[in-house]
Amino acid sequence: MSTCVSSPSSLDVGGILLMIGGDVELLPDFYRLSVRTAVLEGKVTICEEIKTGRILSVSCSYGPGQFFLGSQKQRDLGFNEFFNQLSIEGKQWWDEVSTLWIIGCTDFLTSEVKYFEKVQNMPSISCFKVVDSWFVTILATATSEQGKGYGSSVMREVQRIAAEDRTSVTLNTTSEKNVSFYSSLGFKVIQTSTRTTPYGTWTSYIMTWSKE
């Protein structure tokens, strides 16, 4: 499966830059890792062109109890190789700050690279919202196809799945433009936090959706 890679200007800039250590050349590697792990233990949802099979938009999400890089099997799909390419700042982010908004409530600590920290040591959304939600880690649309509703269709499918599970959908964004986009799909901001990074100061918006 191939992924649709957005242009740097259209990215959820704050979150993505932190994950790739400010090196946009690592973006394809990060997307590949995200898709591989979602295929293994999450869900990849795509919108494709029927005639050509070309993927127009793709999302990676994890159901209740699962999370991005939350198992050794997922990390074996290329995390260490990705991590070793990161800048010092990127490695520090994975080591010290972690991806708590992705992994949710867990006491897991990897024995190889301590890029996860215990939930009680870090501010984030509640355990309930992450553990009992579908969590979307990636939504990407081919640059030439943006603004045509493909990303919305992918998200609506994730929402449909969550509704069938009688649970919610949770995500994180650092883009006010994305906040407006997700709000149009019924998501609500439940928490914000501001953080200064080597790449700028970003406001993180935790958003959630559930069927009324």
C-alpha positions in Angstrom: 0.0 0.0 0.0 1.3 3.5 -0.8 0.4 6.6 1.1 -0.6 10.1 0.1 2.0 12.5 1.3 0.9 16.1 1.9 3.1 19.0 1.1 5.0 20.6 4.1 2.8 23.7 3.9 -0.3 21.6 4.4 0.9 19.5 7.3 -0.2 19.6 10.9 3.0 21.5 11.3 3.8 21.5 15.0 3.1 17.8 15.7 4.7 16.4 12.6 7.8 18.5 12.8 8.4 17.3 16.4 7.9 13.7 15.3 10.4 13.9 12.4 12.9 16.1 14.2 12.4 19.1 11.8 13.6 17.0 8.9 10.8 17.0 6.2 12.8 14.4 4.2 11.9 11.9 7.0 8.2 12.5 6.3 7.8 9.5 3.9 9.6 7.2 6.4 7.3 8.4 9.2 4.2 7.8 7.0 5.4 4.4 6.0 5.9 3.5 9.7 2.5 4.8 10.5 0.8 2.8 7.8 2.6 -0.4 8.6 1.7 -0.2 12.3 -1.9 0.6 11.6 -2.1 -2.3 9.1 -0.8 -4.6 11.9 -2.8 -3.5 14.9 -5.0 -0.6 13.9 -6.9 0.4 10.8 -6.0 2.1 7.5 -8.9 3.8 5.8 -8.4 5.0 2.2 -10.2 6.9 -0.4 -9.1 5.8 -3.9 -9.8 6.6 -7.5 -11.9 3.7 -8.8 -10.5 3.6 -12.4 -6.8 3.8 -11.5 -6.7 2.6 -7.9 -4.7 5.7 -7.0 -5.0 6.5 -3.3 -6.3 10.1 -2.8 -6.6 10.2 1.0 -5.6 7.9 3.9 -6.0 7.8 7.6 -4.3 5.6 10.3 -6.3 5.0 13.5 -6.3 2.6 16.4 -9.3 1.2 18.2 -9.9 1.1 21.9 -7.0 -0.5 23.8 -4.6 -0.1 20.9 -2.2 2.8 20.1 0.6 3.8 17.8 3.9 2.0 18.5 2.2 0.4 21.5 3.7 -3.0 21.0 7.0 -4.6 20.2 5.6 -6.0 17.0 4.7 -2.5 15.8 8.2 -1.1 16.7 9.8 -4.0 14.9 8.4 -2.6 11.7 11.0 0.1 11.5 10.9 2.4 14.5 14.5 2.0 15.5 15.7 2.7 11.9 13.5 5.8 11.8 14.6 6.9 15.3 18.3 6.6 14.4 17.8 9.1 11.5 16.3 11.8 13.7 18.1 15.0 14.8 19.2 15.4 18.4 16.0 17.5 19.0 13.9 14.8 17.5 15.4 12.1 19.6 15.0 14.2 22.7 11.3 14.7 21.9 10.7 10.9 21.6 12.9 10.2 24.7 11.7 12.9 27.1 8.3 14.2 25.9 6.9 11.1 24.4 3.8 10.6 22.3 1.3 10.5 25.1 -1.4 12.0 23.1 -1.1 8.9 20.9 -0.4 6.1 23.4 -3.0 7.1 26.0 -3.0 5.7 29.5 -0.4 3.1 30.0 2.5 2.3 32.3 4.5 0.9 29.4 8.1 1.8 29.2 10.2 0.3 26.4 13.5 -1.3 27.5 15.3 -0.1 24.4 14.4 3.5 23.9 12.6 5.4 26.6 10.3 7.4 24.3 7.3 6.6 26.4 6.7 8.0 29.9 4.1 7.1 32.5 0.9 9.0 32.1 0.9 10.4 35.6 4.1 12.3 34.8 2.7 14.2 31.8 -0.4 16.4 31.2 -2.7 15.0 28.6 -6.3 14.0 27.9 -8.0 11.7 30.3 -7.5 7.9 30.2 -11.1 7.4 29.3 -10.9 9.5 26.2 -7.9 7.7 24.8 -8.4 4.1 25.9 -12.1 4.1 25.0 -11.7 5.9 21.7 -10.6 5.3 18.2 -7.5 7.5 18.0 -6.6 9.0 14.6 -2.8 9.5 14.2 -2.6 10.3 10.5 -4.9 11.9 8.0 -3.1 12.7 4.7 -4.5 13.8 1.3 -2.5 14.0 -1.9 -1.6 17.7 -2.3 -3.2 17.9 -5.7 -6.5 16.5 -4.4 -6.9 18.6 -1.3 -10.2 20.5 -0.8 -12.2 18.0 -2.8 -13.8 16.2 0.2 -11.6 13.1 0.1 -10.2 13.6 3.6 -13.7 14.3 4.9 -15.0 11.0 3.4 -12.1 9.1 5.1 -12.9 10.7 8.5 -16.6 10.0 8.1 -15.8 6.3 7.7 -13.7 6.3 10.9 -16.6 8.0 12.6 -19.0 5.3 11.3 -16.8 2.6 12.7 -16.6 4.3 16.0 -20.4 4.7 16.1 -20.8 1.0 15.4 -18.5 0.3 18.4 -20.5 2.8 20.5 -17.3 4.7 21.2 -15.7 8.0 20.2 -13.0 9.3 17.9 -10.1 11.3 19.4 -7.3 13.2 17.7 -4.7 15.9 18.2 -3.8 18.8 15.9 -1.6 21.9 16.1 -3.2 23.6 13.2 -6.1 26.1 13.6 -7.1 25.3 10.0 -7.4 21.7 11.0 -9.4 22.6 14.0 -11.9 24.3 11.7 -11.9 21.2 9.4 -12.5 18.7 12.2 -15.1 21.0 13.8 -17.1 20.9 10.5 -17.2 17.1 11.0 -18.6 17.4 14.5 -15.4 17.3 16.5 -15.1 19.4 19.6 -12.0 20.8 21.3 -11.8 19.3 24.8 -8.3 20.5 25.8 -5.6 22.8 24.6 -1.9 23.2 25.7 0.9 25.4 24.4 4.4 24.3 24.0 7.7 26.0 22.9 9.8 23.7 20.7 13.0 24.2 18.5 10.6 24.7 15.6 8.3 27.3 17.2 5.6 27.7 19.7 2.6 25.5 19.0 -0.8 25.1 20.5 -2.0 21.5 20.7 -5.7 20.9 20.4 -7.2 17.7 21.6 -10.5 17.0 19.8 -13.1 14.3 20.2 -16.2 13.2 18.4 -19.0 10.9 19.4 -22.4 10.1 18.0 -25.1 12.2 19.6 
